[in-house]
Amino acid sequence: MAEQYDHRRLAAIILADVVGYSRLMEQGEAATLSALKDLRSSLIDPLLAAHRGRIVKLMGDGTLAEFASVQDAVRCAVELQREIIVRNTDMTDDRRLELRIGVNLGDVIPDGDDIYGEGVNVAARLEAMAEPGGIFVSGAVHDAIGGELAPAFEFVGEQFVKNIAKPVRTYRFIGGPKPLPKRPLPLAGDRSGLEPSLAVKPFENLSGDPEQDVFANALSNGILAALARVPGLIIVQDETPFLTLSSSMGDQELASRFDVQYLLKGDLRKLGNRVRVNTVLMEVSTGRYLSAEKFDRNLADYDDLFALQDEITEQILEFLGVKLFGGEAVRIVRKMFKNSEALETYFQGEYLIFNAKSGLDLQRAQHLLEEAIRLEPTCSASYAAGSLAYWAAVFSAPEESVAQVLERAEWLALEAIRLGDATGYPHMVLAHLHLSRREFRDASEKADLAVSARPSCPASYALKAGVLNFLGRSGEAIEHAEFALRLVPHQSVPIYPAILASAFYGADRHDEAIKAAKSAIEIDGNLIEPYLVLVESSIALGRNEEAYQAACTVKKIQPDFTLEKFAASQPYKDPENLEQLLDRLRRAGLK
C-alpha cells in the first residue's frame, strides 16, 4: 500500500454517464446499444483524442477519462454536451442519448491502466448530481480553469456527498447554446430527474386561542429545520419576522415568489394536550395535492412534539423521493425531549430568538432555554438554542457584559456538541467566536460544519462567506454570499446583501459592492456596515463626495464610532487588508 501511495498523482478526470440508460434498454436493447456505440465512435472518442484525453475504462453506459490538463478536460466536456444537443435534433427517440458529466481535479492512484482514489470518487459524485445535458465541476477545477472558462460556470453550493468527508465546492455549467436552468439543483444519487425544491407555509392556528400561535410556529419551524438538514432537497425560506410574508400570501403567489416546485402547508387545532394537524403537500405547477393527511395526537401520551414533526417530515420525503445518506434519517427522527414541560419551554425560547424585537426579548429567550436545560439537562437542543440566544444578545449587550455573555454562549455550544447536537447552531456560534479571536483555522472548520449541518440554510452560507472574506478568499466569499441570497426569495434581511457588499469590496469589485450595500440600506438604513462599504468603495473609485456623505451617515447613526474600535472588530488575516480599509475610511473624514 505504501508503494502505491508513492505513485499517487494529480489528474484531471471526466466521468460521463448516459441518462436513463436502464429505461432505454428496456424500451429497446438493440437500438440503445447501437446508439451508444455510434455516440462513442463518432463523437466521444474523437473529442477525447482532440483534447489529449485517455479513456481509462468503459463501464456499461459510463466513460471514465483522464486528461493532460484541466482546461482540456473542461473544454472537452463543454464541446461534448454542445455537440450532443445538435446531434439529438436529428435523432429518433430510440437513438437520442443525453449525458451527465462530472469533472474533477484530484489525486488518483494508478493500477496498471486503471486509476482509482478520491479524485475519481468525487468525479463520480459530481456526475451523479448533474442534470441531463449538464456538467458539474469541483471547486478545484473551477479555480484552475482561469478567466476564459470560469464565467461559464455558476456556484451551486457546497455539496456533502456519500463517502467524501469534506464538502465539495460545486459549480454548474450555464454557458452554451442551451443554458442550463439555475434552479432547482440536481439531486445527488437520484437518476430520475431534478432535485426537488420546497417552501413551507406557516401552519395556521385554527384553535381560536392566540397563545397557540407559538405552538403552530414551533411546529412549522421544526419541520422546516428538519427538512433543511436533508441533502438533496432545496428549502427556500421566509426570513421575515414572524414569517409575515409567507403567511400573508396565497399558495400560488407564494410558490411563484419563492420559485419552488412544491409547497407544504397545514393547520392545527389544539385543546389542552389534544392536537389535530392537517397537512397538504402540493405540486405547484399542476396544483395537484400529492398528500393530504390528518394527524390526531394526545401529546400527553405521545410525549414528544418532535416525533409529530418527524412523522410529517418523513411523509414529505417519501413523496418527494429523497433518500437520506449516512443514517441522517435516524438523527432527524430521534426523540430529543422526554420531558413535555422542557419541550414547551424550549419552543417558547426558540420562538423568541427568531422573532425578537429587542435585547429584552433575547434575555427572555435565554431564561426560557436555561429553564429547559434545568428541566432536562441531557437534551442537546436546549443547549444549542441557548448558545444562539446568548450569541445574538452580544450585539445589544452593554460593553461591560459582552465577555460574560460570550463565555456562556461558548460553553452552551460546546455542551450541545458533546450531547450530540442536531441543529447546527453551535457550529455557527463557534465559527464567529473563533474568528473574533483570529483563530482562523478553527473558524474555517466550524463554518464548514455549519454548512454541513444546515445545507439549505442561508445564514450558514452567509456565515461562511464572512469567514472566507476575512481570510482573504473574497472570490469564494462572493459565491457563498450570492448563494445565500438565492436561498432567500425576497430582500428582507439586510445582513445577506451587506455580507455580499463586503465580499465584493474585498475582491476590488467596487461598483458591485456599492450596489449590494445600497440594497442592504434599503432594507435597514440604521446599520453602519453597508455605509462603511459605501465609504471604502467610493474612495477606491475616486468618488470622494459620495464617500464623505456616507461617512457623515455613519457618525449620525453611531456618534461614538471610532476607527480604533472598528479595527478591533475586523479580524482580517492579512493586516495589510485592514490597513488599506482604515486608510480609506480616514480619507473620508472618519477618525
Buried (B, 14 or more C-beta within 10 A) or exposed (E): EEEEEEEEEEBBBBBBBBBBBEEBBEEBEEBBEEBBEBBBEEBBBEBBEEBBBBBBEEEEBBBBBBBEBBBBBBBBBBBBBBBBBEBBEEBEEEBBBBBBBBBBBBBBBBEEEEBBBBBBBBBBBBBBBBBBBBBBBBBBBBBBBEEEBBEBBBBBBBBBBEEBEEBBBBBBBBBBEEEBEEBBBBBBBBBEBBBBBBBBBBBBBBBEEEEBBBBBBBBBBBBBBBBBBBBBBBBBBBBBEBBEBBBEBEBEEBBEBBBBBBBBBBBBBBEEEEBBBBBBBBBBEEEEEBBEEEBEBEBEEBBBBBBBBBBBBBBBBEBBEBBBBEEBBEBBBEEBBEBBEBBBBBBBBBBBBBBBEEBEBBBBBBBBBBBBBEBBEEBBBBBBBBBBBBBBBBEBBEEEEEEEBBEBBBBBBBBBBEBEBBBBBBBBBBBBBBBBEEBBEBBBBBBBBBBBBBBBBBBBBBBBBBBBBBBBBBBBBBBBBBBBBBBBBBBBBBBBBBBBBBBBBBBEBBEBBBBBBBBBBEBEEEBBBBBBBBBBBBBBBEBEEBBBBBBBBBBEEBEEBEBEEBBEEBBBBEEEBBEBBBEBBEBBBBE
